[in-house]
Amino acid sequence: MRFVDLKKQYDAYKDELDVAIANVINSTSFINGPAVKELETSLSVFANVKNSIACASGTDALLIAMMALDVNQGDEVIVPAFTYIASASQVPILKAKPVFVDVDPVTFNIDVSKIEDKITDRTVGVIPVSLYGQCADMDEINKIANKHGLWVIEDGAQSFGAQYKGKRSCSMTTVATTSFFPAKPLGCYGDGGAIFTDNAELAKKIEVIKNQGQTKRYFHKVIGVNGRIDTLQAAITNVKLRHFDKEIKSRNDVARFYTEELRNVVETPVVLDNNLSTWAQYTIRVKDRANIMEGLKGRGVPTAVHYPRPLPAQEAFSYLNDSNEYPVSNRLSETVLSLPMHSFLAESDIKLVCKAIKETISE
């Protein structure tokens, strides 16, 4: 059993993928080929956003978005304490300061009730992460941001395709970003990502920044980065996007099965009534995690921990001398355990996982 079975997915779409890849190779248009524009158009339609700009990775997407929003030295950006490091690590690259906020104990997304306490006269924006595939409370976050004149970037690296009150992830904020890392719900075969905005001027600025600051070849208006997605990855993502709605449904079917089998055994994840998750991870909470992981490994069940250490406790952020407490994030880092999750997970495999968990816990 694989934690994420990309081979099964490839086999399902093999003919389409092979043709798409061969077309790029035969054209030799490896950078800025027609598949890139096709992807951007399709992403805009899917997410119901006016402008989609494909880029080299989800991390680059965050960096470029903040560059376009003119994040400067001394600015403060609010980020959740419990997430992958990329959500916060791009802030200090621009010599700004990440300010951490603890997360909600139910959804594991940023605790909106604690955001305003962290806003100062240096705060310029908020980066809520839609963790594990479920959107953060975007209405409340946007309300707070509007009140204080802040921008919002939804980090939708794990939630592209999700819905919040009928709206797609990546369509509800000043700018939004996602990742096409292979294991994501919509993944390519390398690194890739995208940036979304309804603001046409901001979209133009993002396009220039991601292409070395060029307005035309060898004419550079601003300092930029090499943040382009390559045509092969765009072509692969195009194929997968055509099947994505079906895969989201399958992922929700897998999650539903897990929850029905495990709800009285471990703490199962909760998706709020107004949300549709893409289930980037199916993450339970357990006691004695190390022994449970070992027991599952012995029964052929792969697991992962997303994430074993909150961001404020990472050595990379020790320079902040952050003495605040993050009780929810700390508890989660000690108890979360992600199970195999993908849209091709067979019912027999799900039963095997659940049986293994029950046996391991009862030992």
C-alpha positions in Angstrom: 0.0 0.0 0.0 1.2 3.5 -0.8 0.5 6.6 1.2 -0.3 8.4 -2.1 -0.5 6.2 -5.1 0.6 8.2 -8.1 1.2 5.1 -10.1 -2.5 4.1 -10.0 -3.4 7.6 -11.0 -0.9 7.6 -13.9 -2.2 4.2 -15.1 -5.8 5.7 -15.1 -4.9 8.6 -17.3 -1.9 7.1 -19.1 -3.0 7.6 -22.6 -3.9 11.3 -22.1 -0.7 12.0 -20.1 1.6 10.3 -22.6 0.1 12.3 -25.4 0.3 15.6 -23.5 4.0 14.9 -22.6 4.9 13.8 -26.1 3.3 16.9 -27.6 5.5 19.2 -25.4 8.6 17.2 -26.2 7.9 17.2 -29.9 7.2 21.0 -29.9 10.3 21.7 -27.8 8.4 24.6 -26.2 9.6 23.7 -22.8 9.2 27.3 -21.4 6.0 29.3 -21.8 4.6 26.8 -24.3 0.9 26.8 -25.1 0.0 24.4 -22.3 0.9 27.1 -19.8 -1.8 29.5 -21.0 -4.2 26.6 -21.4 -3.6 25.8 -17.7 -4.1 29.3 -16.6 -7.4 29.7 -18.5 -8.7 26.4 -17.1 -7.6 27.2 -13.5 -9.5 30.5 -13.7 -12.7 28.8 -14.9 -12.4 26.1 -12.3 -11.8 28.4 -9.4 -14.1 31.2 -10.7 -11.3 33.7 -10.6 -10.5 36.4 -13.2 -6.7 35.9 -13.2 -4.6 32.7 -12.7 -0.8 32.9 -13.1 1.0 29.5 -13.1 4.4 29.4 -11.5 7.2 27.2 -10.4 6.0 26.1 -7.0 3.6 26.8 -4.2 6.5 28.4 -2.3 7.3 30.7 -5.2 3.6 31.6 -5.4 3.7 32.9 -1.9 6.9 34.8 -2.4 5.8 36.4 -5.7 2.4 37.3 -4.3 4.0 39.1 -1.4 6.5 40.9 -3.7 3.6 42.1 -5.8 1.9 43.4 -2.6 5.1 45.3 -1.8 5.9 43.6 1.5 9.0 45.4 2.9 11.5 45.3 5.7 9.9 45.7 9.1 6.4 44.7 7.9 4.5 42.1 9.9 2.5 39.3 8.4 0.2 37.1 10.4 0.5 33.3 9.9 -0.8 30.2 11.7 1.5 28.5 14.1 0.6 25.0 12.9 1.3 24.5 9.2 4.1 23.7 6.7 7.1 26.0 7.0 6.6 27.5 3.5 3.6 29.4 4.7 5.8 31.5 6.9 9.3 31.2 5.6 8.9 33.5 2.6 8.0 36.4 4.9 11.6 36.8 6.3 13.0 36.4 2.8 11.5 39.8 2.2 12.9 41.0 5.6 9.5 41.1 7.1 8.4 39.4 10.3 6.1 36.4 10.6 3.7 36.8 13.5 2.3 33.5 14.7 -1.3 32.8 15.8 -2.5 29.6 17.3 -5.0 27.4 15.5 -8.5 26.3 16.0 -8.8 22.9 17.9 -11.5 21.6 15.6 -10.4 22.6 12.1 -6.7 23.1 12.8 -6.9 26.3 10.8 -5.9 29.7 12.1 -8.0 30.7 15.2 -9.8 33.8 13.9 -10.6 34.9 17.5 -6.9 35.4 18.1 -5.9 37.4 15.0 -6.8 40.9 16.2 -4.7 40.5 19.3 -1.6 40.1 17.0 -2.3 43.1 14.8 0.0 46.1 15.3 0.7 49.3 13.3 3.3 47.3 11.4 0.9 44.5 10.3 0.3 44.5 6.5 -1.5 41.2 5.9 -2.7 37.8 6.9 -1.8 34.4 5.3 -4.4 31.9 6.5 -3.7 28.3 5.5 -6.5 26.0 4.4 -4.9 23.1 6.1 -5.4 19.4 5.1 -7.9 20.5 2.4 -10.4 22.5 4.4 -10.8 26.3 3.9 -10.1 28.5 6.9 -12.9 30.9 8.0 -12.5 33.3 5.1 -15.5 35.5 5.8 -14.3 36.3 9.3 -10.7 36.7 8.2 -11.7 39.1 5.4 -13.8 41.0 7.8 -10.9 41.5 10.2 -8.6 42.4 7.3 -11.0 45.0 5.9 -11.4 46.6 9.3 -7.6 47.0 9.7 -6.7 47.7 6.0 -4.8 44.5 5.5 -4.4 42.2 2.5 -5.2 38.5 2.7 -3.4 35.7 0.9 -5.1 32.3 1.2 -2.5 29.6 1.2 -4.4 27.0 -0.7 -1.5 24.6 -1.2 -3.6 21.8 0.3 -7.1 23.0 -0.6 -7.4 23.8 -4.3 -10.8 22.4 -5.3 -12.3 22.8 -1.8 -15.3 24.9 -1.1 -16.4 27.4 1.6 -20.0 28.4 1.6 -20.2 27.5 -2.1 -17.1 29.4 -3.1 -14.0 27.7 -4.4 -10.7 27.8 -2.4 -8.4 30.5 -3.9 -11.3 32.7 -5.0 -12.1 34.6 -1.8 -9.0 36.8 -0.9 -6.9 39.6 -2.3 -4.5 37.0 -3.7 -4.4 33.2 -3.2 -1.9 30.6 -4.0 -1.7 26.8 -4.4 0.8 24.1 -5.0 1.0 21.3 -7.7 3.5 19.3 -5.8 2.9 15.7 -6.9 1.2 14.5 -3.6 -1.2 17.4 -3.6 -4.9 16.8 -4.5 -4.1 18.4 -7.9 -0.4 17.6 -8.5 2.0 17.6 -11.4 5.2 15.4 -11.8 7.6 17.9 -10.2 7.2 21.3 -8.7 4.5 23.7 -9.8 2.0 26.2 -8.4 -0.3 29.0 -9.2 -1.4 32.5 -8.0 -5.0 33.7 -8.2 -6.5 37.2 -8.1 -9.4 39.2 -9.4 -7.3 42.4 -9.5 -6.1 42.9 -13.0 -3.3 45.3 -12.1 -2.0 43.0 -9.4 -2.1 40.1 -11.9 0.0 42.1 -14.4 2.5 42.8 -11.6 2.7 39.2 -10.6 3.3 38.1 -14.2 6.2 40.5 -14.5 7.8 39.5 -11.2 7.6 35.8 -11.9 9.4 36.4 -15.2 12.6 38.1 -13.9 10.8 41.4 -13.8 10.6 41.6 -17.6 8.0 43.6 -19.4 9.5 42.5 -22.7 12.6 40.4 -23.5 15.7 41.9 -21.8 13.8 44.9 -20.5 13.3 44.6 -16.7 10.9 47.0 -15.0 11.3 45.6 -11.5 13.4 43.0 -9.6 11.8 39.7 -10.2 12.5 36.0 -9.9 12.6 33.0 -12.2 9.2 31.7 -11.1 7.8 30.2 -14.3 6.2 26.8 -14.5 7.7 24.6 -17.2 5.5 23.5 -20.1 5.7 19.8 -19.3 4.3 20.3 -15.8 1.6 22.6 -17.1 0.6 19.9 -19.7 0.5 17.2 -17.0 -1.6 19.4 -14.7 -4.0 20.2 -17.6 -4.8 16.5 -17.9 -5.3 15.9 -14.2 -7.5 19.0 -13.9 -9.9 17.5 -16.4 -10.5 14.6 -13.9 -10.2 16.7 -10.7 -13.9 17.0 -9.8 -14.2 13.2 -10.0 -11.2 12.8 -7.8 -12.5 15.3 -5.2 -15.6 13.2 -4.9 -13.6 10.0 -4.5 -11.4 11.6 -1.9 -14.5 12.5 0.1 -15.8 9.0 -0.3 -12.6 7.7 1.2 -12.7 10.2 4.1 -16.3 9.3 4.8 -15.5 5.6 5.0 -12.5 6.3 7.3 -14.7 8.4 9.6 -17.5 5.8 9.8 -15.0 3.1 10.7 -12.9 5.1 13.2 -15.1 7.7 14.8 -15.3 5.7 18.1 -11.7 4.5 18.0 -9.6 7.7 17.5 -10.3 11.4 17.1 -11.3 11.8 13.5 -11.1 15.0 11.5 -14.1 17.4 11.4 -15.2 19.3 8.3 -17.6 22.1 9.0 -21.1 22.0 7.5 -20.4 25.0 5.1 -17.1 23.4 3.8 -16.2 20.8 1.2 -12.7 19.5 1.8 -10.3 18.1 -0.8 -8.7 15.9 1.9 -5.1 16.6 1.1 -4.6 14.6 4.3 -6.8 12.4 6.4 -5.4 13.2 9.8 -6.5 11.6 13.0 -5.4 12.3 16.5 -3.9 9.6 18.7 -2.2 9.1 22.0 1.1 7.2 22.0 1.7 8.1 18.4 5.2 6.6 18.0 4.0 3.1 19.1 0.9 3.3 16.9 3.0 4.3 13.9 5.3 1.3 14.6 2.3 -1.0 14.9 0.8 0.2 11.7 4.1 -0.1 9.9 4.4 -3.7 11.0 1.0 -4.3 9.4 1.9 -2.7 6.1 0.2 0.6 6.6 2.3 3.7 5.8 1.6 6.9 7.9 3.0 10.4 8.1 3.0 13.3 10.6 1.9 16.6 9.3 3.5 18.3 11.4 5.7 17.2 14.3 6.8 20.7 15.4 4.9 24.0 15.4 6.5 26.8 13.4 7.3 29.0 16.4 9.4 26.1 17.8 11.4 25.6 14.6 15.1 26.6 14.8 14.7 28.6 11.7 12.5 31.1 13.6 14.5 31.1 16.8 15.7 34.6 16.0 12.2 35.9 16.7 12.6 35.1 20.4 8.9 34.3 20.4 7.8 33.7 24.0 4.1 33.3 23.3 2.3 30.1 24.0 0.6 28.0 21.3 -1.2 25.3 23.3 -3.4 23.9 20.5 -0.5 23.8 18.0 1.7 22.1 20.5 -1.0 19.4 21.3 -1.5 18.8 17.6 2.2 18.4 16.9 2.3 15.6 19.4 -0.9 13.8 18.4 -1.7 14.2 14.7 -1.3 11.2 12.4 -2.1 11.2 8.7 -3.4 8.0 7.0 -3.1 6.9 3.3 -5.3 9.2 1.3 -5.8 9.4 -2.5 -8.7 9.0 -4.9 -7.7 5.5 -6.0 -7.6 4.0 -2.5 -9.6 0.7 -2.7 -12.2 -0.1 -0.2 -10.2 -3.2 0.8 -7.2 -1.0 1.6 -9.3 1.3 3.7 -10.6 -1.6 5.6 -7.1 -2.9 6.1 -6.0 0.5 7.5 -8.9 0.7 9.9 -8.5 -2.9 11.0 -4.8 -2.3 11.6 -5.5 0.8 13.7 -8.1 -1.0 15.8 -5.7 -3.9 16.4 -2.8 -1.7 17.2 -4.7 0.4 19.7 -6.1 -2.7 21.4 -2.7 -4.3 21.9 
